[in-house]
Amino acid sequence: MYLFMKTPEELDNSLLRDWSGPYGGVPDFTAYKVSDFRPAIEFAIKEKLEEIDAITNNPEKPTFENTIKALELSGDKLDRIHAVYGIYRSNLSTPEFNIVDTEMSPKLAEISDRLYQNEKLFSRIEALYKSDGKQNLTKEQQRLLWLYYTDFVREGAELNQQDKDKVAKINQELAGLFTAFSQKLLAEENDQYIELKTELDFDGLPEEVKNAAIAEAKERNLNVLGCIGNTRSSIEPFLTFSNKRSLREQAFDVFVKRGDNKNENDTNEILVSILKLRAEKAKILGFANFAEWSLSNKMAKDPQKTLDLMNSVWKPAVDKVKNDVSAMQEMVDNDGDNFKIQPWDYRYYAEKVRKAKYDLDQNEIKQYLQLENLREGMFWTAGELFDLGFKQLFDVPVYHSDVRVWEVNNKNTREPIGLWYFDPYARVGKRSGAWMNSHRDQQKIKGNVLPIVSNNCNFIKGNSDEPVLISWDDATTLFHEFGHALHGLCSNVTYPSLSGTSVARDYVEFPSQLLEHWLATPEVLNKFALHYKTNEPLSQSLVERIGKAANFNEGFATVETISSSFVDMKLHLTTEIIDPHAFEKKVLNEINMPSEIVMRHRIPQFAHIFSSDGYAAGYYSYLWADVINADAYEAFLEAGGPFDKKISERLYKTVLSVGNTIDNEEMYKNFRGHAPQSDALMRARNFPIES
């Protein structure tokens, strides 16, 4: 089959080698070179296409085994390379890699078009899907067959050749634009910072934030006392604690203008092109707009349903913001300061109000939130809920010295179920934010293949001889991303396309948002929230104050996120060419956006929707999944509490382990006994429920 191709050994390319070692093999990051990517990807693409041709041209009648299962088995080498490629793209970006990324991303997009537009292949899948014989398949096989058929149709398998060519061209153009957007945004984050030149510039900053700023300046070889990097993990603590209002404004300005500075890294032209191409693609595929196409395989289905949900939460959230701002403004006025609360003031004065209203100081809490202790707290929680054990490994190759690896096992049998990589710290070349990646999906068609997942964050290291302290919000994010990791690790399905987090986009955030609840449980706080100097646990008084303040600032968090969801959805409902600034202003005016808050992601830096199609017309998913999450957590509260064993076992059996093997709505009903109820979300956020 590969008679005219050089073998991987002849090419001497480490990326083309099988993963070797324990746990079914692991990526050998010590051997990879950026220069290997181009030839490796080209080789693997060619191999994948030959495998597809073999399936397509099989003279035998199509069966599940020779068509669907064969497709699941194809492209193994490309999958491995793509996993490593994604790690470099997100965690190790360099000018050298960016050149390769710009060239190869359209080629990687092209292979999907070659698959979905293969008429002979689709005819085999269609014949199987429409045959009576599919009733003899297992339920999981039927689900996989349905997935292949609907994905092919959705991607244009039934189009004429002229339209297929148009879609393919658009997809390749989009892939290049996504890469360009991501590279420009990362450059803005890497190249911009706020200099702290005098001791007064540190006024109000907690010791660990000050130390991190000093370390950042040294790492950048700057001739200043310190600097604040242009990432959320650095900017938000500065906005919360800095007593220097003028510097807060500078920090806010540099952060919200990422990609919007009319320089070589401006993203506005790129994102307009992305929106235009998406609208064209949707029209060719038979949809009125991109939002309708995007939601065609989501739980919500209809864009109007998402807008209705957003609107139902928006007014109580804005009312809460107005009350909070009133308390802040009163504090400003009482101090004799003559200014109106601005966005760069919000976090700072919210923290003052929190302290005054609840006697709760985030700095006080932070002394107890040691990163490594919280990581252990996550492990303990997973052990209590799902019988998982964790053993650190020291002989697995990693791509950076910051990265550590754990074996995840059944703590009763010690049987390994997967590997968890942890990359917690910010650095130049790593994109901002926090995320989970699956480097290898769990599956059983090649034996018991164990999943390999990672959690990636951007915490600030500070001094090497001190523990890393993180904020409550960052701790919540840590648990959130670990929820995604558990979804991948607990998977117990046969076929990789149905594995782990391969569910609808507006369902995938449910397990991650659900796990956030366990951070605030007394069991976790008492065991793992230990003071970094005294090792004493949080006092009962402080735990109670945390509980009372649990919904403080919920209005801000809701408005910040839902405003981005409104803008995202409306961007993809329109088919007109937009001016990003005018469009953003128009939508925010229509929803009466409070002037004291900005969107969590302004359009020019909205990587969720412009670095790929992943969350495009899908940022609402966080709110949609939060409805499910709030309803699900009430199942624990109605039973024996957060660690109720029967409920956690049911969660494992009906949600975490089943991947996408059944319809997601049916899956949730199997867990809860009913469809998710939005009233639970209103209760969770302490918003009024309309009768």
C-alpha positions as CSV (number, residue, x, y, z in Angstrom):
1,M,0.0,0.0,0.0
2,Y,2.9,2.4,0.8
3,L,5.3,0.9,-1.8
4,F,6.4,4.3,-3.2
5,M,6.7,6.1,0.1
6,K,9.7,6.3,2.3
7,T,9.3,4.6,5.7
8,P,9.3,6.7,8.9
9,E,12.8,5.2,9.6
10,E,14.1,6.4,6.2
11,L,12.7,9.9,6.9
12,D,14.3,9.7,10.4
13,N,11.5,11.9,11.8
14,S,10.8,11.4,15.5
15,L,7.2,12.6,15.1
16,L,6.4,9.7,12.8
17,R,7.5,7.1,15.3
18,D,4.9,5.2,17.4
19,W,4.7,6.4,21.0
20,S,6.6,3.9,23.1
21,G,7.0,3.2,26.8
22,P,4.5,2.4,29.5
23,Y,0.7,3.2,29.5
24,G,0.4,2.2,25.8
25,G,3.1,4.7,24.8
26,V,3.6,8.4,25.6
27,P,4.8,11.2,23.4
28,D,8.6,11.6,23.4
29,F,9.0,15.3,23.8
30,T,12.8,15.0,24.2
31,A,13.1,13.9,20.6
32,Y,10.8,16.4,18.7
33,K,12.0,19.3,16.6
34,V,10.0,22.1,15.0
35,S,11.6,21.2,11.7
36,D,10.1,17.8,12.0
37,F,6.5,19.0,11.8
38,R,6.2,19.9,8.1
39,P,7.5,16.6,6.7
40,A,5.7,14.5,9.4
41,I,2.4,16.2,8.8
42,E,2.7,15.7,5.0
43,F,3.6,12.1,5.4
44,A,0.8,11.4,7.8
45,I,-1.8,13.2,5.7
46,K,-0.8,11.1,2.7
47,E,-1.0,7.9,4.7
48,K,-4.5,8.9,6.1
49,L,-5.8,9.6,2.6
50,E,-4.5,6.3,1.4
51,E,-6.3,4.6,4.2
52,I,-9.5,6.4,3.3
53,D,-9.1,5.4,-0.3
54,A,-8.8,1.8,0.7
55,I,-12.0,2.0,2.7
56,T,-13.8,3.9,-0.2
57,N,-12.7,1.4,-2.9
58,N,-13.4,-1.7,-0.9
59,P,-15.3,-3.9,-3.4
60,E,-17.2,-5.6,-0.6
61,K,-20.6,-4.5,0.5
62,P,-20.4,-1.8,3.1
63,T,-20.5,-3.1,6.7
64,F,-20.0,-1.4,10.0
65,E,-16.6,-3.2,10.3
66,N,-15.2,-2.4,6.8
67,T,-16.5,1.2,6.8
68,I,-17.2,2.9,10.2
69,K,-14.8,0.9,12.3
70,A,-12.2,1.2,9.6
71,L,-12.6,5.0,9.6
72,E,-12.1,4.9,13.4
73,L,-8.9,3.0,12.9
74,S,-7.5,5.3,10.2
75,G,-5.2,8.2,10.7
76,D,-3.5,7.0,13.8
77,K,-0.2,8.6,13.0
78,L,-1.8,11.9,12.0
79,D,-3.7,11.9,15.3
80,R,-0.5,11.5,17.3
81,I,1.3,14.3,15.3
82,H,-1.7,16.6,15.6
83,A,-1.7,16.2,19.4
84,V,1.9,17.2,19.7
85,Y,1.3,20.0,17.1
86,G,-1.5,21.4,19.3
87,I,0.8,21.4,22.4
88,Y,3.4,23.4,20.5
89,R,0.7,25.8,19.2
90,S,-0.8,26.5,22.7
91,N,2.2,26.1,25.0
92,L,5.4,26.5,23.0
93,S,4.8,29.0,20.3
94,T,7.9,30.5,18.7
95,P,8.5,32.5,15.5
96,E,10.0,29.3,14.0
97,F,6.9,27.3,14.9
98,N,4.5,30.1,13.7
99,I,6.0,29.8,10.2
100,V,5.2,26.1,10.1
101,D,1.7,26.7,11.7
102,T,0.8,29.3,9.1
103,E,1.7,26.9,6.3
104,M,0.3,23.6,7.7
105,S,-3.0,24.7,9.3
106,P,-4.8,25.0,5.9
107,K,-3.4,21.6,4.9
108,L,-4.7,20.0,8.1
109,A,-8.1,21.6,7.3
110,E,-8.0,20.2,3.8
111,I,-8.0,16.6,5.0
112,S,-11.4,17.1,6.6
113,D,-12.8,18.4,3.3
114,R,-11.3,15.4,1.5
115,L,-13.0,13.1,3.9
116,Y,-16.5,14.8,4.0
117,Q,-16.6,15.4,0.3
118,N,-15.7,11.9,-0.7
119,E,-18.9,10.8,-2.6
120,K,-18.1,7.1,-2.7
121,L,-17.3,7.1,1.0
122,F,-20.5,8.9,1.9
123,S,-22.6,6.5,-0.2
124,R,-21.2,3.7,1.9
125,I,-22.1,5.5,5.1
126,E,-25.5,6.5,3.8
127,A,-26.3,2.9,2.7
128,L,-25.4,1.6,6.2
129,Y,-27.4,4.4,7.9
130,K,-30.5,3.8,5.8
131,S,-30.3,0.0,5.9
132,D,-32.5,-2.3,8.1
133,G,-29.3,-4.1,9.2
134,K,-28.3,-1.3,11.5
135,Q,-30.8,-2.5,14.0
136,N,-28.4,-5.4,14.6
137,L,-25.7,-3.1,15.8
138,T,-25.1,-2.3,19.4
139,K,-26.5,1.0,20.7
140,E,-23.0,2.5,20.7
141,Q,-22.4,1.4,17.1
142,Q,-25.7,2.9,16.1
143,R,-24.8,6.2,17.7
144,L,-21.4,6.2,15.9
145,L,-23.1,5.5,12.6
146,W,-25.6,8.3,13.2
147,L,-22.7,10.6,14.1
148,Y,-20.8,9.9,10.9
149,Y,-23.9,10.3,8.7
150,T,-25.1,13.5,10.3
151,D,-21.6,15.0,10.3
152,F,-21.1,14.2,6.6
153,V,-24.5,15.8,5.7
154,R,-23.8,18.8,7.9
155,E,-20.4,19.4,6.3
156,G,-21.8,19.3,2.8
157,A,-21.6,15.7,1.6
158,E,-24.9,16.1,-0.4
159,L,-23.8,19.3,-2.2
160,N,-22.9,19.4,-5.9
161,Q,-19.2,19.4,-6.8
162,Q,-19.1,23.2,-7.4
163,D,-20.5,24.0,-3.9
164,K,-18.2,21.4,-2.4
165,D,-15.2,23.1,-3.9
166,K,-16.4,26.4,-2.5
167,V,-16.8,25.0,1.0
168,A,-13.4,23.4,0.8
169,K,-11.8,26.7,-0.3
170,I,-13.6,28.5,2.6
171,N,-12.5,26.0,5.1
172,Q,-8.8,26.3,4.1
173,E,-9.0,30.1,4.1
174,L,-10.6,30.0,7.6
175,A,-7.9,27.7,8.9
176,G,-5.2,30.3,7.8
177,L,-7.2,33.1,9.3
178,F,-7.6,31.3,12.6
179,T,-3.9,30.8,12.8
180,A,-3.2,34.4,12.0
181,F,-5.7,35.6,14.6
182,S,-4.1,33.4,17.3
183,Q,-0.6,34.5,16.5
184,K,-1.4,38.2,16.5
185,L,-3.3,37.9,19.8
186,L,-0.4,36.0,21.4
187,A,2.0,38.6,20.2
188,E,0.0,41.3,21.8
189,E,0.0,39.4,25.1
190,N,3.7,38.6,24.9
191,D,4.9,42.1,23.9
192,Q,2.8,44.4,26.0
193,Y,3.1,45.0,29.8
194,I,2.8,47.7,32.4
195,E,6.1,48.9,34.0
196,L,6.3,49.5,37.7
197,K,9.1,52.0,38.1
198,T,8.9,53.1,41.7
199,E,8.0,51.6,45.1
200,L,4.8,53.6,45.0
201,D,3.7,51.7,41.9
202,F,3.5,48.6,44.1
203,D,1.2,50.3,46.6
204,G,-1.7,48.0,47.6
205,L,-0.3,44.9,45.9
206,P,-0.2,41.7,48.0
207,E,3.3,40.4,48.5
208,E,3.0,37.5,46.1
209,V,1.7,39.8,43.3
210,K,4.6,42.2,44.0
211,N,7.1,39.3,43.9
212,A,5.6,38.0,40.6
213,A,5.9,41.5,39.1
214,I,9.6,41.7,40.1
215,A,10.2,38.2,38.7
216,E,8.5,39.1,35.4
217,A,10.7,42.2,35.0
218,K,13.8,40.1,35.5
219,E,12.6,37.5,33.1
220,R,12.1,40.2,30.4
221,N,15.5,41.8,31.3
222,L,13.7,45.2,31.9
223,N,15.5,48.0,33.7
224,V,12.5,48.6,36.1
225,L,11.5,47.4,39.5
226,G,8.6,45.2,38.1
227,C,6.1,44.7,35.4
228,I,2.6,43.4,35.0
229,G,2.2,41.0,32.0
230,N,-0.7,41.4,29.6
231,T,-2.5,38.2,30.7
232,R,-5.7,37.8,32.7
233,S,-3.7,36.1,35.5
234,S,-1.5,39.1,36.0
235,I,-3.9,42.0,35.1
236,E,-6.9,41.0,37.2
237,P,-5.0,40.8,40.6
238,F,-3.5,44.2,39.7
239,L,-6.9,45.7,39.0
240,T,-8.2,44.3,42.2
241,F,-5.5,45.5,44.6
242,S,-3.5,48.4,43.1
243,N,-4.1,51.7,44.9
244,K,-2.7,53.6,41.9
245,R,-5.8,54.5,39.9
246,S,-3.8,55.8,37.0
247,L,-1.9,52.5,36.7
248,R,-5.1,50.5,37.0
249,E,-6.4,52.5,34.0
250,Q,-3.3,51.7,32.1
251,A,-3.5,48.0,32.9
252,F,-7.1,47.9,32.0
253,D,-6.5,49.7,28.8
254,V,-3.7,47.5,27.6
255,F,-5.7,44.3,28.4
256,V,-9.0,45.3,26.7
257,K,-7.3,46.7,23.6
258,R,-5.4,43.5,22.8
259,G,-5.8,43.0,19.0
260,D,-7.3,46.5,18.7
261,N,-4.2,48.8,18.5
262,K,-4.1,49.6,14.8
263,N,-0.6,48.0,14.6
264,E,0.8,44.9,12.9
265,N,-1.1,42.7,15.4
266,D,-4.5,44.3,14.9
267,T,-7.1,41.5,14.5
268,N,-10.1,43.5,13.2
269,E,-9.5,42.9,9.5
270,I,-9.0,39.2,10.1
271,L,-12.1,38.6,12.2
272,V,-14.3,40.5,9.6
273,S,-13.0,38.1,7.0
274,I,-13.7,35.1,9.2
275,L,-17.3,36.3,9.8
276,K,-17.8,36.9,6.1
277,L,-16.5,33.4,5.1
278,R,-18.6,31.7,7.8
279,A,-21.8,33.4,6.5
280,E,-20.9,32.3,3.0
281,K,-20.3,28.8,4.1
282,A,-23.6,28.6,6.0
283,K,-25.5,29.8,3.0
284,I,-23.9,27.2,0.7
285,L,-24.8,24.5,3.3
286,G,-28.4,25.6,3.3
287,F,-28.6,27.7,6.4
288,A,-29.8,31.3,6.8
289,N,-26.7,32.2,8.9
290,F,-23.7,30.7,10.6
291,A,-25.5,30.5,14.0
292,E,-28.1,28.2,12.6
293,W,-25.5,26.0,11.1
294,S,-23.4,26.0,14.3
295,L,-26.3,25.0,16.5
296,S,-27.6,22.3,14.2
297,N,-25.6,19.7,16.2
298,K,-25.9,21.3,19.7
299,M,-28.4,20.7,22.5
300,A,-30.0,24.2,22.0
301,K,-30.7,23.6,18.2
302,D,-32.3,27.0,17.8
303,P,-30.4,30.3,18.3
304,Q,-33.6,31.9,19.7
305,K,-33.5,29.5,22.6
306,T,-30.1,30.7,23.6
307,L,-31.2,34.3,23.3
308,D,-34.2,33.6,25.5
309,L,-32.0,32.0,28.1
310,M,-29.6,34.9,28.1
311,N,-32.5,37.4,28.4
312,S,-34.0,35.6,31.3
313,V,-30.8,35.9,33.3
314,W,-29.7,39.3,32.0
315,K,-32.1,41.7,33.9
316,P,-31.6,40.2,37.4
317,A,-27.8,40.3,36.8
318,V,-27.9,43.9,35.7
319,D,-30.1,44.8,38.7
320,K,-27.5,43.2,40.9
321,V,-24.7,45.1,39.3
322,K,-26.6,48.4,39.8
323,N,-26.9,47.7,43.5
324,D,-23.3,46.7,43.8
325,V,-22.1,49.8,41.9
326,S,-24.3,52.0,44.2
327,A,-22.4,50.6,47.2
328,M,-19.1,51.2,45.5
329,Q,-20.0,54.8,44.4
330,E,-21.0,55.6,48.0
331,M,-17.6,54.4,49.1
332,V,-15.9,56.7,46.5
333,D,-18.0,59.6,47.6
334,N,-17.4,59.1,51.3
335,D,-13.7,59.1,50.6
336,G,-14.1,62.5,49.0
337,D,-13.0,61.4,45.6
338,N,-14.7,63.1,42.7
339,F,-15.1,60.4,40.0
340,K,-17.7,57.9,38.8
341,I,-16.9,54.2,39.0
342,Q,-15.2,53.1,35.8
343,P,-14.3,49.6,34.5
344,W,-10.8,49.9,35.9
345,D,-12.3,50.7,39.3
346,Y,-14.8,47.9,39.5
347,R,-12.7,45.0,40.8
348,Y,-10.9,47.4,43.2
349,Y,-14.0,48.8,44.8
350,A,-15.9,45.4,44.7
351,E,-13.1,44.0,46.8
352,K,-13.5,46.9,49.3
353,V,-17.3,46.4,49.4
354,R,-16.8,42.7,49.9
355,K,-14.5,43.4,52.9
356,A,-16.9,45.9,54.4
357,K,-20.1,43.9,53.8
358,Y,-18.8,40.4,54.7
359,D,-15.6,41.1,56.6
360,L,-14.0,39.0,53.8
361,D,-10.7,40.0,52.3
362,Q,-9.5,38.2,49.2
363,N,-5.9,38.6,50.4
364,E,-6.8,36.9,53.6
365,I,-8.3,34.0,51.7
366,K,-5.4,33.8,49.3
367,Q,-3.0,33.0,52.1
368,Y,-4.7,29.7,52.4
369,L,-4.9,28.9,48.6
370,Q,-1.6,27.2,47.9
371,L,-1.6,25.9,44.3
372,E,-0.1,22.5,45.3
373,N,-2.4,22.0,48.2
374,L,-5.4,22.7,46.0
375,R,-4.1,20.3,43.4
376,E,-4.0,17.7,46.1
377,G,-7.5,18.7,47.1
378,M,-8.7,18.0,43.5
379,F,-7.1,14.6,43.7
380,W,-8.8,13.9,47.0
381,T,-12.2,15.0,45.7
382,A,-11.8,12.8,42.6
383,G,-10.9,9.9,45.0
384,E,-13.9,10.5,47.2
385,L,-16.4,10.9,44.3
386,F,-15.1,8.5,41.7
387,D,-12.5,6.2,43.5
388,L,-9.6,7.7,41.5
389,G,-6.0,7.6,42.7
390,F,-3.0,9.7,41.6
391,K,0.7,8.7,41.5
392,Q,3.3,11.2,40.3
393,L,5.6,9.9,37.5
394,F,9.2,11.2,37.0
395,D,10.3,9.2,34.0
396,V,7.7,10.4,31.4
397,P,9.1,12.9,28.9
398,V,7.6,16.4,29.1
399,Y,7.7,19.4,26.8
400,H,8.8,22.0,29.4
401,S,10.3,21.8,32.9
402,D,7.1,23.3,34.3
403,V,5.1,20.2,33.3
404,R,4.5,17.3,35.7
405,V,2.8,14.0,35.0
406,W,0.6,11.7,37.2
407,E,-0.7,8.2,36.6
408,V,-4.5,8.2,37.3
409,N,-5.8,4.8,38.6
410,N,-8.6,3.1,40.3
411,K,-7.5,3.6,43.9
412,N,-9.1,0.3,45.0
413,T,-7.5,-2.0,42.3
414,R,-4.5,0.3,41.4
415,E,-5.4,-0.4,37.7
416,P,-4.2,2.6,35.6
417,I,-6.9,4.5,33.7
418,G,-4.9,7.3,32.2
419,L,-2.3,10.0,32.5
420,W,-2.7,13.6,33.6
421,Y,-0.2,16.3,32.6
422,F,-0.2,19.5,34.5
423,D,1.3,22.7,33.0
424,P,0.3,25.4,35.5
425,Y,2.5,28.5,34.9
426,A,2.5,31.5,32.5
427,R,5.4,32.0,30.2
428,V,6.3,33.7,26.9
429,G,5.0,31.6,24.0
430,K,2.0,30.2,25.9
431,R,-1.4,31.4,25.2
432,S,-3.3,33.0,28.0
433,G,-6.2,31.5,29.9
434,A,-6.8,27.9,31.1
435,W,-7.8,24.8,29.2
436,M,-7.9,21.1,29.1
437,N,-6.5,19.1,26.2
438,S,-6.9,15.4,25.2
439,H,-3.6,14.2,23.8
440,R,-5.0,10.7,23.3
441,D,-8.7,9.6,23.6
442,Q,-9.7,6.5,25.5
443,Q,-10.9,3.7,23.3
444,K,-11.1,-0.1,23.0
445,I,-10.9,-1.0,19.3
446,K,-7.1,-1.3,19.6
447,G,-7.1,-2.9,23.0
448,N,-7.6,-0.9,26.2
449,V,-6.1,2.4,25.0
450,L,-5.7,4.7,28.0
451,P,-6.5,8.5,27.7
452,I,-3.8,11.1,28.1
453,V,-5.1,14.5,29.1
454,S,-3.6,17.8,30.3
455,N,-4.6,20.8,32.3
456,N,-2.9,24.1,31.3
457,C,-3.1,27.3,33.3
458,N,-1.3,30.6,33.6
459,F,-0.5,31.1,37.2
460,I,2.4,33.4,38.2
461,K,5.3,31.7,39.7
462,G,6.8,34.4,41.9
463,N,9.8,33.5,44.1
464,S,11.1,30.0,43.7
465,D,11.4,29.5,47.5
466,E,7.7,30.3,48.2
467,P,4.5,28.5,47.5
468,V,2.3,29.8,44.7
469,L,-0.8,31.5,46.1
470,I,-3.8,31.9,43.8
471,S,-7.1,33.8,44.1
472,W,-10.4,32.2,44.8
473,D,-11.4,32.8,41.1
474,D,-8.2,31.1,39.9
475,A,-8.9,28.2,42.3
476,T,-12.4,27.9,40.9
477,T,-10.9,27.8,37.4
478,L,-8.4,25.1,38.5
479,F,-11.3,22.9,39.6
480,H,-13.3,23.7,36.4
481,E,-10.5,22.6,34.1
482,F,-9.9,19.5,36.2
483,G,-13.6,18.7,35.7
484,H,-12.9,18.5,31.9
485,A,-9.9,16.3,32.6
486,L,-12.0,13.9,34.7
487,H,-14.5,13.8,31.8
488,G,-11.7,12.6,29.5
489,L,-10.1,10.3,32.1
490,C,-13.3,8.5,33.2
491,S,-14.4,7.7,29.7
492,N,-15.2,4.0,29.2
493,V,-16.3,3.6,25.6
494,T,-15.3,1.5,22.6
495,Y,-14.8,4.1,19.8
496,P,-12.5,7.2,19.9
497,S,-15.0,9.5,18.1
498,L,-17.4,9.0,21.0
499,S,-14.9,9.2,23.8
500,G,-14.6,11.5,26.8
501,T,-15.4,15.2,26.0
502,S,-16.7,14.5,22.5
503,V,-20.1,15.7,23.3
504,A,-22.2,18.7,22.2
505,R,-20.4,22.0,22.8
506,D,-23.2,23.2,25.1
507,Y,-23.0,20.1,27.1
508,V,-19.2,19.7,27.5
509,E,-19.0,22.5,30.1
510,F,-21.5,20.8,32.4
511,P,-19.0,18.4,34.1
512,S,-16.4,21.1,34.5
513,Q,-18.7,23.7,35.9
514,L,-20.2,21.0,38.2
515,L,-16.8,20.2,39.8
516,E,-16.3,23.9,40.8
517,H,-18.8,23.3,43.6
518,W,-16.4,21.1,45.5
519,L,-13.8,23.8,46.1
520,A,-16.1,25.5,48.6
521,T,-17.1,22.4,50.5
522,P,-15.9,22.4,54.2
523,E,-14.4,19.0,53.6
524,V,-12.0,20.4,50.9
525,L,-11.3,23.7,52.6
526,N,-10.6,22.2,56.0
527,K,-8.1,19.6,54.6
528,F,-6.4,21.6,51.8
529,A,-6.9,25.3,52.4
530,L,-4.0,25.7,54.7
531,H,-2.2,28.9,55.6
532,Y,1.1,29.1,53.7
533,K,3.1,30.1,56.8
534,T,1.3,28.5,59.7
535,N,-0.2,25.5,57.9
536,E,-3.4,26.1,59.9
537,P,-6.7,25.4,58.1
538,L,-9.2,28.1,57.5
539,S,-11.1,29.0,60.6
540,Q,-14.7,28.1,60.9
541,S,-15.5,31.8,61.0
542,L,-13.8,32.4,57.7
543,V,-15.4,29.3,56.1
544,E,-18.8,30.7,57.1
545,R,-18.0,34.2,55.7
546,I,-16.9,32.6,52.4
547,G,-20.3,30.8,52.3
548,K,-22.2,34.0,53.0
549,A,-20.3,35.9,50.3
550,A,-20.6,33.1,47.8
551,N,-23.0,35.1,45.5
552,F,-21.2,38.4,46.0
553,N,-20.2,39.9,42.6
554,E,-22.4,37.3,40.8
555,G,-23.9,40.2,38.9
556,F,-20.6,41.3,37.6
557,A,-19.5,37.7,36.6
558,T,-22.9,37.1,34.9
559,V,-23.0,40.4,33.0
560,E,-19.3,40.1,31.9
561,T,-19.9,36.6,30.4
562,I,-23.4,37.0,29.0
563,S,-22.6,40.2,27.2
564,S,-19.9,38.3,25.3
565,S,-22.5,35.6,24.6
566,F,-25.0,38.1,23.2
567,V,-22.3,39.7,21.0
568,D,-21.1,36.3,19.8
569,M,-24.6,35.1,18.9
570,K,-25.5,38.3,17.1
571,L,-22.3,38.4,15.2
572,H,-23.2,35.0,13.7
573,L,-26.9,35.7,13.2
574,T,-26.0,38.5,10.8
575,T,-24.9,38.0,7.2
576,E,-23.8,41.6,6.7
577,I,-20.2,42.8,6.7
578,I,-19.7,44.4,10.1
579,D,-17.6,47.1,11.6
580,P,-16.4,45.5,14.9
581,H,-16.4,48.6,16.9
582,A,-19.8,49.8,15.7
583,F,-21.3,46.3,16.0
584,E,-20.0,45.9,19.6
585,K,-21.3,49.3,20.6
586,K,-24.7,48.7,19.0
587,V,-25.3,45.3,20.7
588,L,-24.2,46.5,24.1
589,N,-26.4,49.5,23.8
590,E,-29.4,47.3,22.9
591,I,-29.0,45.2,26.0
592,N,-28.2,48.2,28.2
593,M,-24.8,47.1,29.2
594,P,-23.7,48.7,32.4
595,S,-21.0,51.3,31.7
596,E,-18.9,50.1,34.6
597,I,-18.3,46.7,33.0
598,V,-16.8,45.5,29.7
599,M,-17.4,42.2,28.0
600,R,-15.2,39.4,29.3
601,H,-13.9,39.1,25.7
602,R,-14.1,42.1,23.4
603,I,-14.5,41.2,19.7
604,P,-10.9,41.9,18.7
605,Q,-9.5,39.5,21.3
606,F,-12.3,36.9,21.4
607,A,-10.1,33.9,20.9
608,H,-13.0,31.5,21.8
609,I,-14.7,32.3,18.5
610,F,-11.9,33.5,16.2
611,S,-9.1,31.1,16.8
612,S,-11.3,28.2,15.6
613,D,-14.9,27.4,15.0
614,G,-15.1,25.7,18.4
615,Y,-17.1,28.2,20.3
616,A,-18.3,30.4,17.4
617,A,-22.0,31.1,18.0
618,G,-21.4,28.9,21.0
619,Y,-20.1,31.1,23.8
620,Y,-23.6,30.8,25.3
621,S,-22.6,27.2,26.1
622,Y,-21.2,28.3,29.5
623,L,-24.6,29.6,30.5
624,W,-26.5,26.7,29.0
625,A,-24.3,24.2,30.7
626,D,-24.6,26.2,34.0
627,V,-28.3,25.5,34.0
628,I,-27.5,21.8,33.7
629,N,-24.8,22.1,36.4
630,A,-27.0,24.0,38.9
631,D,-29.8,21.4,38.5
632,A,-27.3,18.5,38.8
633,Y,-25.7,19.9,42.0
634,E,-29.1,20.1,43.6
635,A,-29.3,16.3,43.2
636,F,-26.3,16.1,45.6
637,L,-27.9,18.6,48.0
638,E,-31.2,16.7,47.9
639,A,-29.4,13.5,48.9
640,G,-26.6,13.2,51.4
641,G,-24.6,16.2,50.4
642,P,-21.7,16.9,48.0
643,F,-20.0,13.6,48.7
644,D,-23.1,11.4,48.5
645,K,-21.8,8.1,47.1
646,K,-24.9,7.0,45.3
647,I,-25.2,10.3,43.4
648,S,-21.5,10.4,42.5
649,E,-21.7,6.8,41.3
650,R,-24.7,7.7,39.1
651,L,-22.9,10.7,37.8
652,Y,-20.0,8.5,36.8
653,K,-22.1,5.8,35.2
654,T,-24.5,8.1,33.3
655,V,-22.3,11.1,32.4
656,L,-18.5,10.9,32.9
657,S,-18.0,7.3,31.6
658,V,-20.3,7.3,28.6
659,G,-18.8,9.9,26.3
660,N,-21.1,10.7,23.4
661,T,-22.5,7.2,23.2
662,I,-26.1,8.4,23.7
663,D,-28.1,11.5,23.1
664,N,-26.9,14.2,25.5
665,E,-30.4,15.2,26.7
666,E,-31.2,11.5,27.3
667,M,-27.9,11.2,29.1
668,Y,-28.8,14.0,31.5
669,K,-32.2,12.5,32.2
670,N,-30.6,9.2,33.0
671,F,-28.6,11.0,35.7
672,R,-31.3,13.4,37.1
673,G,-34.6,11.8,36.2
674,H,-35.8,14.9,34.4
675,A,-34.7,17.6,32.0
676,P,-32.5,20.4,33.5
677,Q,-34.6,23.1,35.2
678,S,-33.5,26.7,34.8
679,D,-34.9,27.7,38.2
680,A,-31.9,25.9,39.8
681,L,-29.6,28.4,38.1
682,M,-31.5,31.4,39.5
683,R,-31.4,29.8,43.0
684,A,-27.7,29.2,42.7
685,R,-27.0,32.8,41.7
686,N,-29.5,34.2,44.3
687,F,-31.5,35.8,41.5
688,P,-35.3,36.2,41.8
689,I,-37.3,33.6,40.0
690,E,-40.2,34.9,37.9
691,S,-43.5,33.0,38.5
